[in-house]
Amino acid sequence: MNNAIYNFREPKNELVLSYKPGSQERILLEEELRVQKSQIIDIPLIIGGKEIRTGKTGKVIMPSDHGHLLATYHMATEKEVSLAINAALDAKCEWMTTSWMERAAIMAKAAELISKKYRYRINAATMLGQGKNVMQAEIDSACEVIDYLRFNTYFASLIYMEQPISENENINRLEYRPLEGFVYTVSPFNFTAIASNLNTSVALMGNTTVWKPATTSLLSNYYLMKIFEEAGFPAGVINFVPGSGSLISSIVLKHKDLAGIHFTGSNSTFNSLWKQVSDNLSVYKSYPKLVGETGGKDFIFAHQSANPLELATAIVRGAFEYQGQKCSAASRAYIPKSIWDETKKQMLNMISGIKVGDVIDFKNPVNAVIDETAFDNIMSYLDKVKSSPEAKIIAGGKGDKSTGYFVEPTVIVTDNPHYFTMEEEIFGPVMTIYVYNDELYDETLKICDETSPYGLTGAIFSNDKYAMIKACRVLRYAAGNFYINDKPTGAMVGQQPFGGARASGTNDKAGSHLNLLRWVSPRTIKETLIPATGFKFPFME
């Protein structure tokens, strides 16, 4: 009988590999890229541990070469969605009563499999299928996936250790029950790590999921699912259900056993899910827990004391890494006139050295945006800017979708702090800059705070401590992740728990214990050692 109380030690973040020319990791990754590019795989649904092929198929193509087919995938019909729900419910009892340490052991094995055995497979799939360069893939589909799996087991051990006080007369304890029912997980295209964490954080706490992956990330997500199976996830704990989001949601959101939604994606989609849940409240056994991270209109704000070179570097990296397709990507900046010329000079010099092209060529730091819809949307914004008297494009502005969906890193300068590209989420490699008078620092901080409905990430660049403190205070609700003298991207699990409020989501902080707490429904248990034998109290004498 194992009566040990086991706790995981706090882990260290996975080491990011460099992929320098001639390195072993580069050789292995390049070989994996060749293999994956030379084959077309068939992606089934995986429900209750069984592969299901519906015959209703779609295509997975390369954003950098949209004529190149990577995979075909099978789409769920109403029948398969119901099967997935039933599979999740059937697996729930045994999974939730399995020791949390045994569940954690599966997470730990999955992390090791990705770190040691499947690192290059998952990275190559993310590069080819989602258009990420080698470094963006490494920090996402390898390191961050691994970090979530390892750190969450540590965070879970902290949660389970938290217990109430007991007195001599009684014993009190908290039971961290999983939610009653199944959890619907909806993952985005832009981070393989998010797809992993939306499911594994929920499953770690004893829940089972119906997973709707983004169509444009299916290659890496399918490999993730196969790794989960190899790691030991029992059949039905995570059910992989590609297909139409509206069709899947129409069935899932009307089911009485919906216990929660774990979501990352667009603001409009999350709003729609929330409304549908509200319309169906009378159907549910319990109030579903809704956890969502949506969009952002993330800012970089500079004080006159900022270093122009540091500021320019943050703008270029923060706005153009992964083509600006991060929820945290910088897309608006406020720069004082006194340092604008030097900042502009440094920034344009950096942009002139950026090569745009296929992920296969490691010298291209900027690659294709995810698909034609994204390309057309971004270019529609740039077309409007080109005919506007309120703004000017000083770098980039062009796009080409003849072979892949390529958009140049673009910088817009406007004299209107409420110009539409300062307010609306574009989700592409587009940065808009407003140059303000130095003496209007306080007023411009207020404009920054009130401009966007979002509140995800933001940064202040300042070498004046009082100005820095003021910005942190004024912009308190403008960013759930706030950076001082750094770009507003690159949050690391265990170091900068991620999430924002306002229109950016529920701010449940992935990468910390706070998110895991959303996937339990605690029960307080009191055991009285010697029960009372009379009803009278002293005051009644």
Protein Blocks (a to p, Z undefined) as FASTA:
>chain_A
ZZbdcdddddddddddfkighiaklmmmmmmmmmmmmpccdddddeehiacdehiacddd
dfklmkbcfbdcddddfklmmmmmmmmmmmmmmmmmpcfklmmmmmmmmmmmmmmmmmmm
mmmmmmmmnopafklmmmmmmmmmmmmmmmmmmmmmmmmmpccdddfkbccddddddded
dddddddfklmklmmmmmmmmmmnopacdddddfklmmmmmmmmmmmmmnopaghkaccd
edjfklmmmmmmmpfklgbdcddddfklmmmmmmmmmmmmmmpmbdcddddddddddddd
ddfkbcfklmmmmmmmmmmgghhpafklcfbdcddfklmmmmmmmmmmmmmmpccddfkl
mklmbdcdfblmlmmmmmmmmmmmmmpckbccfeghiacfklmccddddddddfbfkbfk
lmbcfkpabdddddddfklmmmmmmmmmmmpmbdfbdcdddfbfklmmmmmmmmmmmpfb
dcehiafehiaehklccddehjnogonoghiaklmmmmcccddddddfbdcfbfbdfklZ
Z
